Amino acid sequence: MYTKLSNNRKVIIASKQQVISEFIEDCVPVVVLFTARFDKDDSIESWGDIVKFFIENGAKYIVCVGSLSESLHDSIDDFLYAMDDDNNTNISTDIITTYHVDEDCSETIDYFAYATDMGEVENACMVAVLQDTKEDDELLIALKKA
């Protein structure tokens, strides 16, 4: 699903299973939101291919949301450090990762939609990777209102 926010930012909203296949090729995913609510969601094994895909396509800001978001955030940071070590790069210094454990969905979406930095990237977009949970349904509603 694709939508536009009140600040004219483009957002792709997709499930974890379909986000790569639903990605719009002429869009640079500068800001990406991941949700982590289940035990398996906080591991890089669960997110590694998706994180790598978005990093390789221009992501500069990763927002982690949910009860296990701090752990996912730490796993992503470790993944970025390992990418740096493996490729002799400094990718990890160019990407901001945040986690939001206790914020309500309107605060989380306000942060995602308005406080993140899109920079001056041509064809910039945002991506929200949501799961089939009541909490993520509430995030989706808040996102559509943003």
C-alpha positions in Angstrom: 0.0 0.0 0.0 1.2 3.5 -0.8 0.0 6.7 0.9 1.0 10.3 1.2 1.2 12.1 4.5 -0.1 15.6 5.2 3.5 16.8 4.9 3.7 15.3 1.4 6.0 12.5 2.4 5.4 9.3 0.5 5.0 6.1 2.6 5.0 2.5 1.5 3.1 0.3 4.0 3.7 -3.4 3.8 4.0 -6.6 5.8 7.3 -8.1 6.7 6.7 -10.9 4.3 5.9 -8.6 1.3 7.8 -5.4 1.9 10.6 -6.2 -0.6 8.3 -7.3 -3.4 6.0 -4.3 -2.8 8.8 -1.8 -2.8 8.6 0.9 -5.5 11.9 0.9 -7.4 12.0 4.7 -8.2 11.7 5.5 -4.5 14.6 5.9 -2.1 13.6 4.5 1.3 15.3 7.1 3.5 13.3 6.4 6.6 12.1 2.8 7.6 10.0 1.7 10.5 10.1 -1.9 11.8 7.9 -3.4 14.5 9.2 -5.9 17.1 6.5 -7.4 19.3 7.3 -11.2 19.3 10.4 -13.0 20.5 11.6 -13.8 17.0 11.2 -10.2 15.9 14.1 -8.8 17.9 16.8 -10.9 16.1 18.7 -9.9 13.1 18.1 -13.4 11.7 14.5 -12.4 11.4 15.3 -9.0 9.8 18.8 -9.2 8.3 17.8 -9.6 4.6 15.2 -6.8 4.9 17.6 -4.4 6.7 20.4 -5.1 4.2 17.9 -4.5 1.3 16.9 -1.1 2.7 20.5 -0.1 3.5 21.6 -1.0 0.0 18.7 1.1 -1.4 19.5 4.3 0.6 18.0 4.0 4.1 19.5 6.5 6.5 17.0 6.3 9.4 15.6 3.2 11.0 12.9 3.5 13.6 12.1 0.4 15.7 8.8 0.2 17.5 7.2 -2.3 20.0 7.9 -4.1 23.2 11.1 -5.7 21.8 12.2 -2.7 19.8 15.3 -1.9 22.0 16.6 -5.4 21.3 15.9 -5.1 17.6 17.6 -1.7 17.5 20.7 -3.2 19.2 20.7 -6.2 16.7 20.5 -3.8 13.8 23.3 -1.7 15.1 25.5 -4.9 15.6 24.5 -5.9 12.0 25.6 -2.5 10.7 29.0 -2.8 12.6 29.5 -6.2 11.1 28.7 -4.9 7.6 31.4 -2.2 8.2 33.9 -4.8 9.3 33.2 -7.2 6.4 33.3 -4.5 3.7 35.8 -2.0 5.2 33.1 0.8 5.2 31.6 3.2 7.7 27.9 2.6 6.9 27.0 2.4 10.6 28.1 6.1 11.1 25.7 7.3 8.4 22.6 5.5 9.6 20.5 6.6 12.6 18.6 3.9 14.5 16.1 4.6 17.2 13.7 2.5 19.4 10.4 3.4 20.9 9.1 0.9 23.5 6.6 2.9 25.6 5.3 5.6 23.3 1.6 5.4 22.3 0.9 4.9 18.6 0.2 8.6 17.9 3.5 9.7 19.4 5.3 7.0 17.5 3.7 7.9 14.2 4.3 11.7 14.8 8.0 10.9 15.4 8.2 8.7 12.3 6.2 11.1 10.0 7.4 14.5 11.2 10.6 14.3 13.3 12.8 12.0 11.1 15.1 13.6 8.6 14.5 12.9 5.0 17.4 15.0 3.8 17.5 16.4 0.3 17.2 13.0 -1.4 15.4 12.9 -4.7 12.5 10.5 -4.8 12.7 10.0 -1.1 10.1 7.9 0.6 9.3 6.3 3.9 8.6 2.6 4.5 6.5 1.2 7.4 6.8 -2.6 7.9 3.8 -3.6 9.9 2.7 -7.0 11.2 -0.8 -8.5 11.8 -1.3 -7.3 15.3 -3.8 -5.0 17.1 -1.0 -2.6 17.9 0.2 -2.4 14.3 -3.5 -1.9 13.2 -3.5 1.1 15.5 -0.2 2.3 14.0 -1.7 1.9 10.5 -4.8 4.0 11.5 -2.5 6.7 13.0 -0.3 6.7 9.9 -3.2 7.2 7.6 -4.3 10.2 9.7 -0.8 11.7 9.7 
